[in-house]
């Protein structure tokens, strides 16, 4: 595979553009082909079989376009399809999972050598939170920490409908999901869906200053960089990076919203 080949990035809709922005920032010489499946969004309320079928169709598209790696910029699609995709294709398939380890590691170690327990809310889609992949992840940390699962499907819908700037709608939605918690006792909120990264300023308004807001985008892109470097497939130093946006919803509304989210 040529090092000048593009990287394919896909999501159930527009959320994965937040990952593309991270790639542009951290790996600016890379060419990125983004595909959002907004015509079939949201994935988080579908069955795992439906998500696997949709994911395979998108990766087939990328392979025909000659990508050197694929980033599943969707926690839900990663949960449902990453293992099957890795078995089917001989290019790197980079998945995502809620950054629960990062949140739990924030506690550090006490003077007596014990871990400092963390109280963490994981905000994600319903499918991500009920899949075995997340259950295994949670099993690694819930004995030493208090972890709350909070499905937030309406946050996906708000991004997809272009209402991210409707402050009252967003805050009312966040309060509906999070007012059940004593947020002053929460150490961090994990944004376990790439759509939710666009809400970072809203979460900052909702949460006390003591609560961290954590997403997996930076770690995912760091892993992508390491994998491509190990294969000798990083773009050359003199390469000119670029981003091409495509979507299963061909409307101008989605095209304009995609560009807006990329440039925000």
SULJOUR-V906316 format. One line per field, one symbol per residue. psi: psi as a letter, one per 40 degrees, with the letter a starting at -180 (. if undefined). burial: b if it has 16 or more other ideal C-beta (glycine too) atoms within 10 Angstrom, else e. A space follows every 10 residues. Layout:
psi: ???
burial: ???
//
This chain:
psi: hieeiihhhi iebededddd ddddddgeei hhhhhhfdde iideeiiddd dddddddddd ddddefieih hgfhdddddd edddddddif ihhhiiihfd ddddeddahi deeiihiihh hhhaidddde iddddddddd eedeihhhhh hgdddddddd effdegdddd dddddddeee igdeehdihh gfhddedeed ddddddiide hihhiedddd dddddddddd efeiiideih iihhhiiehe iddddddddd dde.
burial: eeeebbbbbb bbbbbbbbbb bbbbeebeeb bbbbbbbbeb bbbbebebee bbebbeebbe bbeeeebbbb bbbbbbbbbb bbeebeeebe bbbbbbbbbb bbbbeebeee eeeeeeebbb bbbbbbbbbe bebbeebbee beeebebebb bbbebbbbbb eeebeeeeeb eebbeebbee eebeebbbbb bbbbbbbbbe ebbeebbeee bbbbbbbebb bebbeeebee eebbbeeeee eebebbbbbe eeebeebbee bbee
//
